[in-house]
Amino acid sequence: MSDFPPCPKCNSEYVYEDGAMLACPECGHEWVAGADEVVPENEPSVKDANGTVLSDGDAVVVIKDLKIKGSSSVVKVGTKVRNIRLVEGDHNIDCKIEGIGAMQLKSEFVRKA
């Protein structure tokens, strides 16, 4: 067949050279020949309001007053939330806010502290 390595994404053997890149016709993945590439499949990439990548255990600051559904309480601007946990779904941050308790936040309403 060919002396190219299999596709790192789908392990297809039908890889071809496209200039300085290698390409897979089955999944469309392209990569640099000879580069060791690690493809993180299930790792969520969550970004804050400024585009900074967040990770588990980070501290964030709320950038907008957030009404708490089913309550008259509000999470005020500038509230610091420590030790966040990233989750899948619409609200992608699980945390505990002092004085309020367990909450789920959207990453678009926080910035990394």
C-alpha positions in Angstrom: 0.0 0.0 0.0 1.9 3.1 1.3 4.8 3.7 3.7 2.8 6.4 5.5 1.7 5.8 9.1 -2.1 5.2 9.7 -4.4 8.1 10.5 -4.0 9.1 14.2 -7.7 9.9 14.4 -9.4 6.9 12.7 -6.5 4.5 12.1 -7.3 4.4 8.3 -4.5 2.9 6.2 -5.5 5.0 3.1 -3.3 8.0 4.0 -1.8 10.2 1.2 0.7 13.0 1.1 -0.6 16.5 0.3 2.5 18.8 0.1 4.1 18.8 3.5 1.0 17.4 5.2 -0.5 13.9 5.4 -4.2 13.6 4.8 -6.8 10.9 5.5 -9.5 10.6 2.8 -11.9 8.8 5.2 -12.2 11.3 8.1 -10.6 14.4 6.5 -7.9 14.7 9.2 -4.7 16.4 8.2 -1.4 16.4 10.1 2.3 17.2 9.7 4.4 14.2 8.6 6.6 12.9 11.4 5.0 14.9 14.2 3.9 13.0 17.2 0.3 14.0 17.7 -1.9 13.3 20.6 -5.6 13.7 19.8 -7.6 14.5 23.0 -11.0 13.0 22.2 -13.1 13.4 25.3 -11.4 16.4 26.9 -13.8 19.3 27.1 -12.4 22.7 26.1 -14.2 25.3 28.2 -13.4 29.0 27.7 -14.3 31.9 29.9 -15.8 35.2 28.6 -12.3 36.5 27.6 -11.4 33.3 25.7 -9.0 31.9 28.4 -9.2 28.1 28.7 -10.5 26.9 32.1 -9.6 23.7 33.9 -10.8 21.8 37.0 -9.8 23.6 40.2 -9.5 27.1 38.8 -10.9 30.1 40.5 -13.2 32.4 38.5 -15.0 35.7 39.0 -18.6 36.4 38.0 -18.8 39.2 35.5 -22.6 39.8 35.5 -25.4 39.7 38.1 -26.9 36.3 37.9 -30.5 35.7 39.1 -31.0 32.3 40.8 -33.9 30.5 39.3 -36.7 29.8 41.9 -35.2 32.3 44.4 -35.1 36.0 45.0 -31.3 35.8 45.5 -28.7 37.1 43.1 -25.0 36.2 42.5 -23.4 39.6 42.4 -20.7 40.9 40.0 -17.3 40.3 41.3 -18.2 37.2 43.3 -15.1 34.9 43.4 -15.8 31.2 43.0 -13.0 28.8 43.9 -12.3 25.2 42.9 -14.6 24.9 39.9 -15.4 21.5 38.3 -16.0 21.3 34.5 -19.0 19.3 33.3 -20.7 18.6 30.0 -24.0 20.3 29.2 -25.5 23.7 28.9 -24.2 24.9 32.2 -20.6 23.7 32.0 -19.3 24.7 35.5 -20.2 23.1 38.8 -19.2 25.0 41.9 -20.1 26.0 45.4 -20.7 29.7 46.1 -20.2 30.9 49.7 -23.6 31.9 51.2 -25.6 30.3 48.4 -24.5 26.7 48.0 -24.1 24.4 45.0 -24.6 26.0 41.6 -24.1 25.4 37.9 -22.8 28.3 35.9 -22.3 29.0 32.2 -18.7 29.8 31.3 -19.7 32.9 29.3 -20.6 34.7 32.6 -17.2 34.2 34.3 -13.6 35.1 33.8 -10.5 33.4 35.2 -9.2 35.0 38.4 
